[in-house]
Amino acid sequence: MHELGVIIQIVKIVEDFANENEVTNIEKLVLQIGELSSVIPKYVEDCYPAAVDGTLLQDTELEIEILPGNCICKNCNKVFNLLTSNKQCPKCGSKDWELLGGRELMIKEIVAY
């Protein structure tokens, strides 16, 4: 489970941002995690309390948004979800596609008060 290390690094990034911008209270942290990334959202939620304990983010709410693993068919240009379509275009049946997104892990928003 590498999620703990990932969250610890995110906490450091957010704390550095807060220090640089003189933010002293953070209400919520919003992360975007692609459904094709190697990071499992449930594990992130489970690790979060331990990772933020004793930090500026100790009392923050964690919100996770899942980004779909979408791709585009190179034959008919249909955009579709890779996981729900069994890795083939639902329109023409082609398996020749290009990934558009779904591997991301991003800090979307830091809500301060």
C-alpha positions as CSV (number, residue, x, y, z in Angstrom):
1,M,0.0,0.0,0.0
2,H,1.9,3.0,-1.3
3,E,-1.0,5.3,-0.7
4,L,0.3,6.4,2.7
5,G,3.5,7.7,1.1
6,V,1.5,9.4,-1.6
7,I,-0.7,11.2,1.0
8,I,2.3,12.1,3.2
9,Q,3.8,13.8,0.1
10,I,0.6,15.6,-0.7
11,V,0.4,16.8,2.9
12,K,3.9,18.3,2.6
13,I,3.0,20.0,-0.7
14,V,-0.2,21.5,0.9
15,E,1.7,22.6,4.0
16,D,4.4,24.3,1.8
17,F,1.7,26.1,-0.2
18,A,0.0,27.2,3.0
19,N,3.2,28.5,4.5
20,E,4.1,30.4,1.3
21,N,0.7,32.0,1.2
22,E,0.3,32.6,5.0
23,V,-2.7,30.3,5.3
24,T,-3.2,29.1,8.8
25,N,-6.5,27.2,8.6
26,I,-7.5,24.7,6.0
27,E,-11.1,23.5,5.9
28,K,-11.0,21.0,3.1
29,L,-8.6,19.3,0.7
30,V,-10.0,18.1,-2.7
31,L,-8.1,15.4,-4.6
32,Q,-8.8,14.1,-8.0
33,I,-7.8,10.5,-8.6
34,G,-8.1,8.8,-12.0
35,E,-9.9,5.4,-12.0
36,L,-6.9,4.0,-14.0
37,S,-4.3,5.4,-11.7
38,S,-2.4,3.1,-9.3
39,V,-3.8,5.0,-6.3
40,I,-6.8,3.4,-4.7
41,P,-9.2,6.0,-3.3
42,K,-10.4,3.8,-0.4
43,Y,-6.8,3.3,0.8
44,V,-6.2,7.1,0.6
45,E,-9.3,7.7,2.8
46,D,-8.1,5.1,5.2
47,C,-4.5,6.5,5.4
48,Y,-5.5,10.2,5.5
49,P,-6.1,10.5,9.3
50,A,-2.7,9.0,10.1
51,A,-0.9,11.1,7.5
52,V,-2.4,14.4,8.7
53,D,-2.1,13.8,12.4
54,G,-0.1,16.6,14.0
55,T,0.0,18.7,10.8
56,L,-1.7,21.8,9.6
57,L,-4.2,19.5,7.9
58,Q,-5.1,17.6,11.0
59,D,-8.7,18.9,11.1
60,T,-9.4,19.1,7.4
61,E,-12.0,17.3,5.5
62,L,-10.8,15.1,2.6
63,E,-12.9,15.0,-0.6
64,I,-12.0,12.7,-3.4
65,E,-13.3,13.0,-7.0
66,I,-12.9,10.1,-9.3
67,L,-11.8,10.9,-12.8
68,P,-13.1,8.5,-15.5
69,G,-10.7,6.5,-17.6
70,N,-11.9,7.8,-21.0
71,C,-10.4,7.1,-24.4
72,I,-11.2,7.9,-28.0
73,C,-11.7,5.4,-30.8
74,K,-9.1,6.0,-33.5
75,N,-11.6,4.5,-36.1
76,C,-14.9,6.4,-35.4
77,N,-13.8,9.1,-32.9
78,K,-16.3,7.9,-30.2
79,V,-15.3,8.8,-26.7
80,F,-16.0,6.0,-24.2
81,N,-15.0,4.7,-20.8
82,L,-12.3,2.1,-21.1
83,L,-13.4,0.0,-18.0
84,T,-17.1,-0.1,-18.7
85,S,-16.7,-0.9,-22.4
86,N,-14.3,-3.9,-21.9
87,K,-11.4,-2.0,-23.7
88,Q,-13.3,-1.8,-27.0
89,C,-15.3,0.9,-28.7
90,P,-19.0,0.4,-28.0
91,K,-19.9,2.0,-31.4
92,C,-17.7,0.2,-33.9
93,G,-16.1,-2.6,-31.8
94,S,-12.5,-1.4,-32.5
95,K,-9.8,-2.0,-30.0
96,D,-7.7,0.8,-31.5
97,W,-8.1,3.7,-29.1
98,E,-6.1,6.5,-27.4
99,L,-6.3,7.2,-23.7
100,L,-7.7,10.7,-22.9
101,G,-7.5,10.6,-19.1
102,G,-8.0,8.6,-15.9
103,R,-4.4,8.1,-14.7
104,E,-4.2,11.5,-12.9
105,L,-3.6,12.2,-9.2
106,M,-4.1,16.0,-8.6
107,I,-4.7,18.4,-5.8
108,K,-7.8,20.1,-7.2
109,E,-8.6,22.5,-4.4
110,I,-7.5,23.7,-1.0
111,V,-10.3,25.4,0.9
112,A,-9.0,27.8,3.5
113,Y,-11.0,29.8,6.1
